Amino acid sequence: MRCDEHSDLLETLDSTEAASGGEAAAARFQLGLTFFQHGDYERAIAAFTSAVRFDRGCADGFAWRGEAHRLNGDYKAALADYDAAHQLDSANGRVLFHRGLVHWVLGDHDAAIADYTSALQLGPENALAHVNRGIAYLERGDDEAALDDLSQAILLDPSYPSAYQKRGDIYLRRGDLDRAISDYNQVFRLNPFCALTYVKRGDAHRLKGDHECAVADYGNAVHFDPLNVAAHVHRGLTYRLLGRHDLALADFGNALRLAGENSDIYYERALTHRALCNYPAALADFDKALQLRPSDAELVYERGCIHQLRGDLDKALEDFNTAVHLKPDHALAYKNKGAIRLSRNEVDQAIIEFGAAIRADPSHVRTYIKRATAWTKKGRLDEAIRDCEQALQRDSDLAAAYLVRGSALAQQGAFEAADVDFARALELEPDNEHVHSVRGVTEMKQGNFEKALADFTNSLRQNPRNARTHFLRGTVYQSLEQHDRALADLNQAVLLDPQYTAAYCIQRALLHAVNCEYERALAEYAIVLQLDRTNLSALLGREQALEAMRSLPTQGSESASGNGTSESPELLLLTPATPQEQQQRPKTAKHPPAPPPRRTTPSPKLPIRIFPPWTNQPNWSPWRRGLLLHVRTGG
């Protein structure tokens, strides 16, 4: 019989008097079941309503009308019917089960658990009641109870994929990845097309470090559900871990197209741009994320980190200040503020910021080391050592703590204790270039130039582009009177960082002076004094070179310039010729006159003193383009 025929029958029944209320109720109840089976819940509700009007004691009528209301989305009406059915028949476990389901849909997990528990007391073998109660426990945050129910459901009936799915989720959250993967495998045995399970198993593989398997699972999830945003996002995260940043960006872009404006996805894409050093794109994504969540301290902090990486320290400080305003205990923001202050040599302010970071998070050992570095720069070595010891109490295998403490001990003159710390740091990190470099400086202080040379060489093996280490090794070579090697290292230092131009030119001057080429030595000192007129090494070297020139025998009455003038070497030194002046000067012969005969007695030693690297270097003024050309060409 068709549904419209059943509807006509219901109207006929309602328009006639039945011989018995029970018979009328039964007829209408059966008609309601027919509508229900055909999915016509409105007519089913009408039939069940007619049935219970004839028989107010019809518990099944209330129960099935409640079912129709539930499937029709009217949960309040469903609860009212289930309550009526339960009052009429308290031993009906099916009513309790479905009322528990409605409570769960409405978010009342305690009421749902109570109904499922009552249903299980009536029928303890009901596996689905265990599954549903386990899910309610899980969403209430009681993982242990949820795990017990889901495991019991699997023992009673291993054909419910949701039991394996939810138990696998618990294992995944606990980090029991092998068990999680095993449960997800059982889901695929029952339902091989579940995109959600592919995402979850992919997460387990990713957390386990099996990134290729994770990518494969996320790919299957996308295949079975191309609109699955989580699959795209999580595959993007995995591609980033694999260093496949272009593929990660593509996945994040697809996720944004599917999900629309989403701050979390913008955040992850920004981090991927940062990994590619594409800082403008990273900033753009952080800005978009912050438009959606303007009060998110973490987003503001991360944007500040991008500004810091770009060298825009003022904007970085602004973001870090905003982050601590939004979240006063944001330890990393305080730490980065301190790092910026320290880089600007604002040591006192840096110490304050590091202190705030430590108060916000005393467990962050790196902050103790940063503050110890600041104490060292301030000369308060005991405080620096105490901070390092605080860090080592929390992590005894932290090489950086041994390095900074060793440096402070060396400055106190406790060289043996410093050597022990340096050795421990290298034991933990044998390839740490900084430990070799700092220990090399300590050896220089003690006059152990060969040991210092070995340390600087080891440091340069790890990072051959460290200009300061080239400068330090060049200084050691100079102390060992290996001038050619010193010159090579200082030349490399200048090419990497022009601030070492002065040291390079002084070494060139020294080599010229050793070979009695005093005019060339004076020219090198002139370059240094244009960069810094107070450079002590250049001033002393110039005086010694001038004194040595005056002690040389002259050739006839002509000056060394050969043009009959007697221009003072001091004047030449202080006023180097411009390119225009060089063109106006008379051209000299292609081959200059032969140099004066070598002295038969040893030439005076020139104890040129280059500032030791552990002292403050002079702040050289901006150097000219011509000076850089001179250094690069060796002219």
Buried (B, 14 or more C-beta within 10 A) or exposed (E): EEEEEBBEBBEEBBEEEBEEBEEBBBBBBEBBBBBBEEEBBEBBBBBBBBBBBBBEEBBBBBBBBBBBBBEBEBBEBBBBBBBBBBEBBEEBBBBBBBBBBBBBEBEBBEBBBBBBEBBBEBEEEBBBBBBBBBBBBBBBEBBEBBBBBBBBBBEBBBEBBBBBBBBBBBBBEEEBBEBBBBBBEBBBEBBEEBBBBBBBBBBBBBEBEBBEBBBBBBBBBBEBBEEBBBBBBBBBBBBBBBEBBEBBBBBBBBBBEBBEEBBBBBBBBBBBBBEBEBBEBBBBBBEBBBEBBEEBBBBBBBBBBBBBEBEBBEBBBBBBBBBBEBBEEBBBBBBBBBBBBBEEEBBEBBBBBBBBBBEBBEEBBBBBBBBBBBBBBBEBBEBBBBBBEBBBEEBEEBBBBBBBBBBBBBBBEBBEBBBBBBBBBBEBBEEBBBBBBBBBBBBBBEEBBEBBBBBBBBBBEBEEEBBBBBBBBBBBBBBBEBBEBBBBBBBBBBBBBBBBBBBBBBBBBBBBBBBBBBBBBBBBBBBBBBBBEEBEBBBBBBEBBBEBBEEBEEBEEEBBBEEEEEEEBEEBBEEBEEEEEEEEEEEEEEEEEEEEEEEEEEBEEBEBEBBEBBEEBBEBEEBEEBBBEBBEEEE
